[in-house]
Amino acid sequence: MSTAPGQTVPAADPHEHVLDPIALIRPRRTIRGISAVLLPCTAGGRPDWDAFAAHVARTASVGITPAVNMDTGYVNLIDDAIRREALRIAREVVGPRGELVAGAFVADGPGASFDEAGYARQFAMIVAAGAVPVVFPSYGLNAGTDADVLTRLRALAGRVERFIGFELSPHLLPSGRILSIEAYRELLEIPQCVAAKHSSFSRRPEWERLALRDRVRPDFRVLTGNDFGIDMVRYGSDWLLGLSTAAPEAFAQRDRWWAAGDTRFDELDDALQALGDFAFRRPAPAYKHTMAQALRIRGLIACDEPYPGNPRRPDTDREIVAALLDRIAIAALALSCQA
């Protein structure tokens, strides 16, 4: 039996449905990418603002929306003064009409109450810079039932015209949460929520969200955060990734090839995924150091020190990162010369 795009196929049990991921594939679709921009640091552990500005400009220039004060920007380690400066510089770089996204982060601990005022302050800071907030997980936000979480998100929605939700596996961050598919449907009914980053790092729940989105709210953007499965864009996901900060121009080229139906997409996607597999190995937060190593190898930043307090990678990683970057360059540049 054939199915429409995103349609489910009845299983033997009438109360269950089996996804048909093949039906979700969207050939020649225009992919929209958001790249979480690394905050480069000096050898003394302070932000290198000139390098940051250049990297924001580099990202925006290839048609990718920069996202600042995300995990890749050490949002859990920096203070509001640094967050404001990152927003100020990014807005200056992309111009008054340029698209900009920023993380709204509230620090709390297990058992904490929902800090609506804390999120409101972060929202105000972000909106003042003309950016769209991404609601970072916190213990208070994600405590209780799915209904409790949705009630809190609706309260936050009343404070802003647009925001991006963020599902994150608690296996990756203890304060994270993956909603049930029933709750996700209710998330789609919040008009101010225009997109949601999905970081379960598993394909099936993302496929389920795409199928539901296609039925219920086609304009909603499911943003894959799966750095181990960046080809989820085949199925209709857009993306918000930290991996892309190593080579935003290569991601832009990959996405153009998908829109053109060019099979070189696969070679480049494979090369980018190889870097993702290496960078996001445990401990995963150390991927930010890998991204800094990549940008330094490329000659785009002067120092590959991570922000103080972030896990480090061994110096011996640089040789492997260099080889992976060479593979990306061959796929993105040499192959493009054959066009």
N, C-alpha and C positions, 0 to 999 in steps of 0.2 A: 504494500500500500504506500503510495507516495504521500508526502507531507509538504505543507507550506513551510517556508523558512521559519525556523524557531518552534514549529509545532511539535508536540510530544506524540509518541506512539503508544497506544494502549498496551499494557503488559497483560500477562495471564491473570493477575489479580486486578480486578476493576478498580480497586482503591489505590493502585500504584501506577506510576507512569515512568517510562524509560525514555531518557533523552536520546535524541538522534543528533549528535554533534555535527555530523556531515551536513544536515539541513541548516545549520547555523552559519556555515561558511559564507562569507560575503566577498566574492571576487571583485576586484577593481573598485573597492570602496575607498573613499578619502578618509584616512586615519588622522585623528587629532591627538597630538602628543603634548604632555606636560612633563618637563624635566625638573626634578628636584636638584637645585644648584648647590654644588659643594661650596662651603665657606673655607677658602684657603687660609692657611695660617703662616705666620712668620716662625722663624726658629725659636723665638721667645714665647710662642704660644698665643700671640694676639692675632686678630683677624687681619689679613692682608687685603685691605679694601680696594686697592688698585687692581689686584688680580681678580677679586670678586666682581668688580664692575666689568672688567674685560670678559669674564666668563658669562655673566648675564647677557652682555651684548652679543657674544658669540652664539649663545643659545637662541636668543630672539631673532637673530639675523637669518637663521635657517628655517624660520617659520614654526618653531617650537615655543610653547608658552613657558617662561621661567616660573619656577615655584621656589620661593625663599622661605627660610625658617622652617624647613622640613627636617626630617631625621638626618638627611644628607647635609643639612646646614647646622647640625648639632643643636637642634631646638631644645632638647632636654638638658643641655649643658650651659647654654648661654643665658644672659639676663635680658631684661626688657630694653635696656639701653642699646645692646648690640642688635636686638631684633628691630628696633626702630631705625637704627642706622642702615641695616640691611634693606629694609623697606624703602627708606628714603633714596638710597643709591639705586636700587632696582627700578623704582619709578622714574628717576631721573634718566636712567639709561634707556628704558623702553619708550619713554615719551608719554605725553598725557593720554594718548589713546591706546597705548600698547597693553596687551593682556598680561595680567600678573596674578599669581596665586600665592598664598602664604599660609603657613601653619598657625593654628590657634591652639597653643599648648598651655595646659594647666597642670602644675605639679601637685600630686597628692600621694596618699599611701593607702594600703589596704584598710578597708572599713571607713574611709572618708565619705563625708556627705557630698552631694553634688554641688559643686562650686559654680553656680550660674553667674554670680557676679564676676568671678575670675574669667570665665569665658567671655562675658560681656565686655570686659576691659580689653581682652585680646581682639575681639571683633572690632571694637572701636578703633584700635590702633591700625588694624589691617584695612578697614574700610576708609579710614582717613588717607591712606596711601593709594586708594583706588584699586585695591586688590580684592580677590574673592577668598574668604576664609576656608581652610580645610580643618574640620573639627577633629583634633587629635584625641585618641582614647585617653581616658583617665579612669581611676577606680570609681570615683563618684558618679561619673557619667554612665558607666557600664554596670553598676551594681543592680542586683535584683532581677526582675523578669524582663523579657523583651518589651512588654507593655510599659514598664517603668522607663526603659531606655528611650522608647518612642515618645513618651510624655516629655522627657527632658529635651529631646531634639526638637519637638514642636515648640517648646518654650524658647529655645535658642532661635528657631526660625522666625519668631516674632520680632527679633532684634536686627534682622538683616534682610536685604532683598534677595541675595543669593548666597548659598554655601555649598560646600562639598562634604559629603559624609566620608567616614573612614572605618571600614571593617578590617580588623587586624586580629589574627589568630592569637589567643592567649598563650599558645606554645612559643610564640615569638616575643610577646610582651605581656606580662601578667595582667596588665590593665586592659588588654585588648578584648574584643568580643566579635564573634561572627553571629549575625542574626539568623533566626530560622527563616525559611523562604516565605512563610506566611507574614512574618514581621517585615521582611524586605518589601513585600507588596505594600504594606502600610507606609514604609519609607517613601516609596514612589508617589504616594498621595500627598506628600508635603511639597507644595509648589515651589517653595524657596530652595529646596534641595534639588539642584540641577544635575548633580553627578555624585558618584560615590566610588572611592578607591576600595578595591577588594583585594585583600592580602591574606587569604587563607593559604596561599601557596599550593592550592589544589585546583585541578581543572573542573571537576564535577560541579562544585558549588558555584563557580563562575559561569559555567554553561547554564546552570539553572537560572541564574540571575539574568543572563542574556535572553533566554527563552521567555522569561516573565516580562522583561523590559519590552521585548518586541510585541508582546500581546497587549500590555497595559499602558505603557508610556514610551513610545518609540523615540521621542526626543531626548530621553534621559540617557546620560553617558555612564556606562559601566567602565570604570578606569582600572585596568589590570595593574596590580602592584606586584605581580608574580615575576620576580627577577629570575626564577628558574623556568619560566614558561612565557617568554616575551612574545612568542608567536600566537598568544591568545587573541591578538589583533585579527587573525584570520576569521574568527568567529563573530566579530562585531564589537569586541572591546576596543576602547581607546586606551590610553596608557598614562600613568603617573609613576615614574620609576626613578630610582636613585642611580641605577646602572648607567642610564643615558648621559649622566654628567661627564663620563669619561670620553664620550665621542658623540655629542649631539648632532653633528653634521652627518655622521654615519646612520643614525636613527632616522634622520630626515630623508636621506637617500633611500634607505630601506622602504620607508613608507611611500615614497614617490613611486618606487618600482612596483609595490603592491597595487597602487591606484592605476598604474599603467598596464597591469597584467603581465609584468616582466618577471620571468622566472629567476632572474638574478637576485630577486628578493630572498630566495631560499639560502643561497650561498652567504649572503651578508647577514641574514638572521642567524644562521648557524655560527658564524664567527663572533657575533655579538653575544650569543648565548654562551659560547665557550668562556668568554670573559666573565659573564654573570655567574656561571657555575663555580669558577675559581674565586671570584671576589666575595661571594655570599656564603662560602663555607663557614663552619663554626670556628670561632664565635662570630655570628653574623654582623654585629655592630662594627666589627673591624673592617667591613667593606669600605667604610669611609676613608680609612687609611689607604686601601687599595686604589680607590678613586684618586686620591692625592698622588699616589705613586704614578698612576697612569698619566695624569696631567703634567707632572714634572718630567716624565720620560718624553712626553710630547713637546716639551719646552714651553708650556703654556703657563706654568707657575714656577716660582723660584725655589719653593720649599715644599716637601711632602709630609711635613709634620702634621699629625691630626690635632684637633683641639684637645687641650688638657683634660684628662679623664676618660677619653675615648680609647677603647682597646686598640692595640697596635698589631701590625703584621711584621714578620721578620724581614730584614733587609734583603735576604736571599729571594724574596718574592719578586723583586724588581726584574730579574732576568726572565721569569715566566711571564710577567705582565708585558714586558717588551715584546716577547714572542707573540703573545695574543694580540697585541696592538698591530703588529706587522700583518697578522692574518686578516684583521679588520681592514687595514689599509689596502691590502691586495684585493679583497672582495669589493670594497667601496670605490676605490680609485682605479686600479688596473682594469677591473671588469667594466667600469663605466667608459673607459677609453674604447671598448669594443663596440659601443653603441653606434 
